[in-house]
């Protein structure tokens, strides 16, 4: 069996022997599901109310571009990384990641429901969701403040800060996604520029609430790795003596 799979199985097995980890992981999954459902209803609500568009000093001076590929597959890539990286490489981060992303979704759902503002003038129409929004719709018309396309990759960078490659990639995606939604005129500039600040506040609050559990799960993995490392050293020493 390849070393990666052995390590992956070893980490998950060690974590699942810990009762608090299992409770934390299951609660993270359930909270995330509730957050997604809440976000869907909030987005459907904002798309159904009467709204007006307002001026924007940046959008009024740039053209509307068709950047659907970056808008859709760019954010799908970010979501895939946030889901798969903890599951495949850092299972000790999975509960913390799930709860922090859920907090991000809950808070953004509340914000988009508070102020009814129409999409910017000249926005690039993605789908006619305002007419017949369904439970699994992805694109909504007036869920503006703050920009999820900008905030989510920044949140991923904060969550996986220790991984230098992911950190810089997700920070780059924060810029790319922010520029994309501005050039498509699907967000106001305030939605984009405020997103990192709100996202950072959400991350810090989540870290303070769940930090002790997060550290405990990391210690479980570190103990396993230390034992394996010690075992390998002893085996190498025996082979050397022979």
N, C-alpha and C positions, 0 to 999 in steps of 0.2 A: 504494500500500500504506500502511495506517495507520502512524503513527509508532511505536506500541507494538510492532507486529509487526517493524518494521525493527530496533528496539532489541533485541528478543528474539532475533532471528536473528543479529544482530551479536555479541551477548554469547556465545551458544552456539557460534558459529563460532570466535570468538577463543579460547574455553576449550578447544574440542576440538582446536585446533592444538597444545595443550600436552599432551605425553605423560603427565606426572604427573597432570594433571587426569583424563584418561581412566582411568588406572589407579585413581585414588582413587575416582572415581564408580562404576566397575564393582565395586570391592571393597566400597563402601558398600552397593550393592544386594545383593550376595551375602551379606554379613554380616547385613543386615536380614532376608533370607529365612531364614537359619539361626536367627536370634534368634526369629522368629515361630514356626518349627517347634518350637524348644526350649520356648518359652512354652506352646505348645499341649500338649506332652507333660507339662510340669510341672503345668499346670492340671488335666489329666486325672488325673494321679497324686494331687494333693491332693483331688480330688473322689471318689477311690476308697477312700481309707483311712478307718478308723474314727476319729471325732473327737467331742469334747464341746464344748458351748458354755459360755461363762463370762459373768459379769456385767459390766456396763459402766455407770459412774455417769451418763453422759449418755443412753445408749440406754434405760436403765431408767426414765427420766423423760420420754421423748418418745414420741408415738404413731408407729405405722408407717403411712406414706402411700404411695399409688400414684403414683409420679413416673416412670413408665416412659418417657414422652416425653423428659424431660430426661436420664434415664439413658442412653437409647439414642442419640437424635438429637443430644444435646448433645456426647457424646464423638465421634460420627461427624463432627460439624462441626469439632471440634478436630483430629481426624486428617486431615480434608480440607485444613485450613489448613496443617498441618505438611508435608503432601506437596506441595500445589499452589503455595504461596507461593515456595519456592525454584525450582521448575520454571518458573514463569511470570514471576517478577519478580527473583529473586536466584539465578541458576544457580551463581554462585560459592560459595553457601552449601550447595548440594545435597550434596556429599560429607560435609561436616562435620555437617550435619543428620542424614543417614542413619546415620553412625557413632555419633553421640551418642544417637540414639533406640535404636539397636541395643544400645548399652551399657546403657541404661535397662532395656530388655526382658530382657537377659541377667541383670542383677543382681537384678531383681525376680523372675525365674523361680527363681533360686537361693534367694532369701529365702522365697518361698511354699512351697518344697519342704522347708525346714528344720524348721519348727514346724507341727505338725498341730493346728489349732484349728478348731472348728466355727463355722459362720455364727452370728451373734448370734440370741438368742431373739426370735421374732416377725419374722424377716426376711421381706421381700416376695419370694415365690417368682417367679422370672422364667421359667425353663424347666426341665424335668426332666433337666438335663444329667448329674446324678449317676448316673442310671440307664443312659443310652445315649449317652455322650459321643462325638462324631464328630470327625474331623480338622478340620472347619471350624466347630465350635461357637464361639460368641462368649461365652456366659455360663457360668461355672463357679461351683461352690458354695462352695468353701473357699479360693480363692486370695486371701487377705486382706491379708497384710502385705508391702509397704505399698500404699496405695490407688493403683492406676493411673489411676483417674478423676480423682484430685486431682493426682497428680504429672505426668501428661502435659501438661495445659494450662500448668502452671507451667514445665515444660521448654520448651514452645513460646515462652513469654514471654521466657525467658532467651536462646533461640536467635535470636529476632527483636527483641531489645531496642531496636535502633536505629529500628525502626518504631513510633512512639508509639501509633498506633491499635491495632495488633496487640498491643503490650505490655499496654496497659490492658484490652483485650478479653479476652486470654488470662488475665490476672491475675484478672479478674472471673469468668471461667469456672472458674478454680481454686476460687474460693469457692463458686460455684454447684454445681459437681460434688461438692465436698466435703460441702456441705449436703445435696445430693440423696442420696448414698449413706448418710449418717447417718439421714436421715428415712425412708429405705426399709429401714434396719437391715440392709443388706448388707455393711457394714464396721463394725468397732469404731472407737471414737474415736481410739485410738492409731494405727490404720492411716491415718487421715485427717490427723491433726496431725503425724505424723512424715514424711509424704510429701514436703512441700517441702524438708525438711532433707536427706533422702537424694537427692532430685532435684538440689538445688544442688551437693551433693558430686560427683555423677556428672557434672554439667555442667563443674565446675571441673577435674576429672580429665581429661575429654575435651578440654577447651580446652588444657590443658597438653601433651597428647600430640599433638594435631592442629593446634595454633595456627599453626605455621610454614607448613604447607601452606595453611591457611585464609587467611592473610595474602597468600601468593603468588598465590592465585586472585583475591583482591580487587584486587591490583595489576594483574593482566591486564585486568580490566574497567575499572579507573580509567584505564589508559593508553589504551584504546580510546575512552573517553568524552572524554578530554582532546584526542585527535586530532580527533574529530568536532566538538567545541566550537571548536577552533582553525580548522578548515575552515569552519565556519559563520560565524565572525567575519570570516575573510578574504573570504568570498563577500559578506557584508553590506557590508564596506568597499569592495569593487569596485562594488557597486550604488550605494553612497553617492557615490562619485567620479563615476559616470556622471550 
